Amino acid sequence: VPLAALTALQALRDLGDLQPGEHLAVTGAAGGVGHFAVQLAAALGARVTAVAGPGHQDFVRRLGAHRAVDYTREDFTAIENEDAAGDARATEERGTDAASYEVIFDAAGAYRFGACEPALTAGGVYVTTRPGPAIFVALIRAALSRLVDRRDARRAAVAHTRPRGEDLAALADLIAAGRLHPAIDRVYALDEVRDAHASSQAGHPQGKIVLRVAGDATPATT
């Protein structure tokens, strides 16, 4: 909670300025940061599209996602028009403008700003957890666009988690109210640390991976 949930909260609230009723896409929605982002956005009243692997579709729906996207089969940034017959369930899940998002939170750090920009609404925000040259260029380009069109230009931002007591207190209140649940993928013993690290690096956990230190009742997350 003090790292992953705090990252999700500050990314959505401070960088994305996510508001109730807005449409948010979260990539890596089943992962450590992503699964918190889905729950926080749902608690806020946003409409959430959760992008995750084929084995996590039901999981992200249980977290509160309005729509689950299997990234191996569908591009969440593609704007699609339903045919005349349509699929009733797909139409209901996608809404009238499912591929237009006020906020895209790339919690997986797997999508470039350029790929996500066309799917953002006017004035929409792309937030990523992955720093580096690509996002630096995107930040400059987005800033230049805002000089020309301050209201409608799409923006880019990179999440930097800041320790903040009041934010931790807000998260604790949500957990106490049953509106935020840390999901544990698997608990490893200390002598299984190599396996825990390999599982983390594989990149497909469902929530967080826990390493339990012998004799300590409080597990530490990786």
C-alpha positions as CSV (number, residue, x, y, z in Angstrom):
1,V,0.0,0.0,0.0
2,P,2.6,2.6,0.9
3,L,4.3,2.3,-2.5
4,A,2.0,0.8,-5.1
5,A,-1.3,2.2,-4.0
6,L,0.3,5.6,-3.3
7,T,1.7,5.6,-6.9
8,A,-1.8,4.8,-8.3
9,L,-3.5,7.5,-6.2
10,Q,-1.1,10.3,-7.1
11,A,-1.0,9.3,-10.7
12,L,-4.7,9.4,-11.1
13,R,-5.5,12.4,-8.8
14,D,-2.5,14.7,-9.2
15,L,-1.3,14.0,-12.7
16,G,-4.5,12.7,-14.4
17,D,-6.9,15.0,-12.5
18,L,-9.4,12.1,-12.8
19,Q,-13.0,13.2,-12.1
20,P,-16.2,11.2,-11.4
21,G,-17.9,10.0,-14.6
22,E,-14.7,10.3,-16.7
23,H,-13.3,7.4,-18.8
24,L,-10.0,5.9,-17.7
25,A,-7.9,3.2,-19.3
26,V,-5.4,1.3,-17.1
27,T,-2.7,-0.9,-18.6
28,G,-1.2,-3.6,-16.5
29,A,-4.5,-3.5,-14.7
30,A,-3.9,-6.8,-12.8
31,G,-0.5,-5.9,-11.6
32,G,0.8,-4.3,-8.4
33,V,0.1,-0.6,-9.2
34,G,-2.6,-1.3,-11.8
35,H,-4.9,-3.3,-9.6
36,F,-4.9,-0.5,-7.1
37,A,-5.6,2.1,-9.8
38,V,-8.7,0.2,-11.0
39,Q,-10.1,0.1,-7.5
40,L,-9.3,3.8,-6.8
41,A,-10.8,4.9,-10.0
42,A,-13.9,2.9,-9.4
43,A,-14.2,4.3,-5.9
44,L,-14.0,7.8,-7.4
45,G,-16.8,7.0,-9.8
46,A,-14.8,6.9,-13.0
47,R,-15.6,4.5,-15.9
48,V,-12.7,2.1,-16.1
49,T,-11.3,0.1,-19.0
50,A,-8.8,-2.4,-17.6
51,V,-6.2,-3.7,-20.0
52,A,-4.8,-7.1,-18.8
53,G,-3.8,-10.5,-20.0
54,P,-6.3,-13.3,-20.9
55,G,-6.0,-14.9,-17.5
56,H,-6.9,-11.8,-15.6
57,Q,-10.1,-10.6,-17.3
58,D,-12.5,-11.8,-14.5
59,F,-10.1,-10.5,-11.8
60,V,-10.1,-6.9,-13.2
61,R,-13.8,-6.9,-13.5
62,R,-14.1,-7.9,-9.8
63,L,-11.9,-5.0,-9.0
64,G,-14.5,-2.7,-10.5
65,A,-13.6,-2.3,-14.1
66,H,-16.5,-1.5,-16.4
67,R,-14.7,-3.1,-19.4
68,A,-11.9,-5.6,-19.5
69,V,-9.6,-5.7,-22.5
70,D,-7.4,-8.7,-23.4
71,Y,-4.4,-7.0,-24.9
72,T,-3.4,-10.2,-26.8
73,R,-6.6,-9.9,-28.8
74,E,-7.7,-6.3,-28.8
75,D,-6.1,-2.8,-29.0
76,F,-7.6,-0.7,-26.4
77,T,-6.6,2.5,-28.2
78,A,-8.5,1.5,-31.4
79,I,-11.6,3.5,-32.0
80,E,-14.2,1.1,-33.3
81,N,-17.7,1.5,-34.5
82,E,-20.2,-1.2,-33.7
83,D,-21.9,-2.7,-36.8
84,A,-25.7,-2.4,-37.2
85,A,-26.4,-5.8,-35.6
86,G,-23.7,-5.3,-32.9
87,D,-23.1,-7.3,-29.9
88,A,-25.4,-6.2,-27.0
89,R,-22.9,-7.0,-24.2
90,A,-19.9,-5.5,-26.0
91,T,-21.9,-2.3,-26.8
92,E,-23.0,-2.1,-23.1
93,E,-19.4,-2.6,-21.9
94,R,-17.8,-0.2,-24.4
95,G,-20.4,2.6,-24.0
96,T,-21.0,5.2,-26.7
97,D,-17.3,6.3,-27.0
98,A,-15.3,3.5,-25.3
99,A,-12.0,4.3,-27.0
100,S,-11.9,8.0,-26.0
101,Y,-10.4,8.4,-22.6
102,E,-9.9,11.5,-20.4
103,V,-7.0,9.6,-18.8
104,I,-4.8,6.8,-19.8
105,F,-2.7,5.4,-17.0
106,D,0.1,3.2,-18.4
107,A,0.8,1.3,-15.2
108,A,2.6,-1.4,-17.2
109,G,5.0,1.1,-18.8
110,A,4.3,-0.7,-22.1
111,Y,2.7,1.9,-24.3
112,R,4.2,5.1,-25.8
113,F,2.5,8.4,-25.6
114,G,2.3,8.5,-29.4
115,A,0.3,5.3,-29.5
116,C,-2.1,6.4,-26.9
117,E,-2.5,10.1,-27.9
118,P,-5.2,9.4,-30.6
119,A,-7.4,7.7,-28.1
120,L,-7.4,10.6,-25.6
121,T,-10.1,13.1,-25.6
122,A,-9.3,16.8,-26.2
123,G,-7.3,17.9,-23.2
124,G,-6.8,14.3,-22.1
125,V,-3.8,13.1,-20.1
126,Y,-1.4,10.1,-20.6
127,V,0.4,9.1,-17.4
128,T,3.2,6.4,-17.3
129,T,5.2,4.8,-14.6
130,R,8.2,4.4,-16.9
131,P,10.7,7.2,-17.1
132,G,13.2,7.5,-19.9
133,P,14.1,9.2,-23.2
134,A,10.7,8.3,-24.8
135,I,8.6,10.0,-22.2
136,F,11.0,12.9,-22.0
137,V,10.4,13.6,-25.7
138,A,6.7,13.1,-25.2
139,L,6.7,15.7,-22.4
140,I,8.4,18.2,-24.6
141,R,6.0,17.6,-27.5
142,A,3.0,17.8,-25.3
143,A,4.2,21.0,-23.8
144,L,4.7,22.5,-27.2
145,S,1.2,21.5,-28.3
146,R,-0.2,23.2,-25.2
147,L,1.5,26.4,-26.2
148,V,-0.6,26.3,-29.4
149,D,-3.8,25.0,-27.9
150,R,-3.8,25.1,-24.1
151,R,-7.3,23.8,-23.7
152,D,-7.5,20.9,-26.1
153,A,-3.9,19.6,-26.4
154,R,-3.3,16.2,-25.0
155,R,-0.8,16.0,-22.1
156,A,1.8,13.6,-21.0
157,A,3.2,13.0,-17.5
158,V,5.4,10.5,-15.6
159,A,4.5,9.3,-12.1
160,H,7.0,10.0,-9.3
161,T,5.7,8.7,-6.0
162,R,6.0,11.2,-3.1
163,P,5.6,10.2,0.5
164,R,2.6,12.0,1.9
165,G,1.0,11.2,5.3
166,E,-2.5,12.5,4.3
167,D,-2.5,10.3,1.2
168,L,-1.7,7.2,3.3
169,A,-4.4,8.1,5.7
170,A,-6.9,8.4,2.8
171,L,-5.9,5.0,1.5
172,A,-6.2,3.5,5.0
173,D,-9.8,4.9,5.2
174,L,-10.7,3.3,1.9
175,I,-9.2,-0.1,3.0
176,A,-11.1,0.2,6.4
177,A,-14.3,0.9,4.4
178,G,-13.8,-2.2,2.2
179,R,-13.4,-0.1,-1.0
180,L,-9.7,-0.9,-1.5
181,H,-8.2,-4.4,-1.2
182,P,-4.5,-5.3,-1.7
183,A,-4.5,-8.5,-3.8
184,I,-1.8,-11.1,-3.1
185,D,-0.7,-13.3,-6.0
186,R,1.5,-15.6,-4.0
187,V,3.5,-15.7,-0.7
188,Y,7.1,-17.0,-0.8
189,A,9.3,-18.1,2.0
190,L,12.6,-16.2,2.4
191,D,14.6,-19.1,1.0
192,E,12.4,-18.9,-2.1
193,V,13.6,-15.4,-2.9
194,R,15.1,-16.4,-6.2
195,D,11.7,-17.8,-7.3
196,A,9.9,-14.7,-6.0
197,H,12.2,-12.5,-8.0
198,A,11.8,-14.6,-11.2
199,S,8.0,-14.5,-10.8
200,S,8.1,-10.7,-10.4
201,Q,10.3,-10.3,-13.4
202,A,8.0,-12.5,-15.5
203,G,5.6,-9.6,-15.3
204,H,2.2,-11.3,-14.9
205,P,1.3,-11.4,-11.2
206,Q,-2.3,-10.9,-10.1
207,G,-1.7,-8.2,-7.6
208,K,1.4,-8.3,-5.4
209,I,4.0,-10.9,-4.6
210,V,4.9,-11.3,-0.9
211,L,8.1,-12.5,0.6
212,R,7.7,-13.7,4.2
213,V,10.6,-13.4,6.5
214,A,10.8,-16.3,9.0
215,G,9.9,-15.2,12.5
216,D,8.3,-12.0,11.3
217,A,4.5,-11.9,11.2
218,T,4.5,-9.0,8.7
219,P,5.3,-10.0,5.1
220,A,7.2,-7.7,2.8
221,T,6.0,-7.1,-0.8
222,T,8.3,-7.2,-3.8
